[in-house]
Amino acid sequence: MSGWLTSQAAWVVALGALGAVRVWAMVISGDAQLPHLVAALTLLVPLVLAGLFFRRVWPAAVGLAVVVVIELSLSG
């Protein structure tokens, strides 16, 4: 288990999955319109893939942060 916790790829995938859950929550709640979902996925997916490609966590973290900002702008 400790190998999984220290693996950067695992953290990138986990952050991407968390972002996908946040996007799905926006869909289920009905708060987000199509442009919001497209914007969230357009940023989340490439940033997670960039994190896997570059073997860094920060692109996936930025993608998750953008999804959270989009979600907060909808609830405000």
C-alpha positions in Angstrom: 0.0 0.0 0.0 2.8 2.4 0.7 4.1 2.0 -2.9 0.7 3.1 -4.1 0.7 6.2 -1.9 4.2 7.3 -3.1 3.4 6.7 -6.8 2.8 10.0 -8.6 0.8 8.2 -11.3 -1.6 7.0 -8.7 -2.1 10.5 -7.3 -2.7 11.9 -10.8 -5.3 9.2 -11.5 -6.9 9.8 -8.1 -7.1 13.6 -8.7 -8.5 13.0 -12.2 -11.1 10.6 -10.8 -12.1 13.1 -8.1 -12.5 15.8 -10.8 -14.7 13.4 -12.8 -16.8 12.8 -9.7 -17.2 16.6 -9.3 -18.2 17.0 -12.9 -20.7 14.1 -12.6 -22.1 15.8 -9.5 -22.7 18.9 -11.5 -24.5 16.8 -14.1 -26.7 15.0 -11.6 -27.6 18.2 -9.6 -28.7 19.9 -12.9 -26.7 23.1 -12.0 -24.4 22.9 -15.0 -25.3 23.6 -18.6 -23.5 22.0 -21.5 -20.9 24.8 -21.8 -19.9 24.4 -18.2 -19.5 20.6 -18.6 -17.5 21.0 -21.9 -15.3 23.6 -20.3 -14.6 21.4 -17.2 -13.9 18.3 -19.3 -11.8 20.2 -21.9 -9.5 21.3 -19.1 -9.6 18.2 -16.8 -8.9 15.5 -19.3 -5.9 17.0 -21.0 -4.4 18.2 -17.7 -4.7 14.7 -16.2 -3.1 13.2 -19.3 -0.3 15.8 -19.1 0.2 14.8 -15.5 0.6 11.2 -16.5 2.9 12.0 -19.5 5.1 14.4 -17.5 4.9 12.3 -14.3 3.9 15.3 -12.3 1.0 15.8 -10.0 0.5 19.5 -10.5 -1.3 19.4 -13.9 -4.0 17.1 -12.4 -4.3 19.3 -9.3 -4.8 22.4 -11.6 -7.5 20.5 -13.5 -9.3 19.6 -10.3 -9.0 23.2 -9.1 -10.5 24.5 -12.3 -13.4 22.1 -12.0 -14.0 23.3 -8.4 -13.9 26.9 -9.6 -16.5 26.2 -12.3 -18.7 24.4 -9.7 -18.4 27.2 -7.2 -19.3 29.8 -9.9 -22.5 27.8 -10.6 -23.6 27.6 -7.0 -23.0 31.3 -6.3 
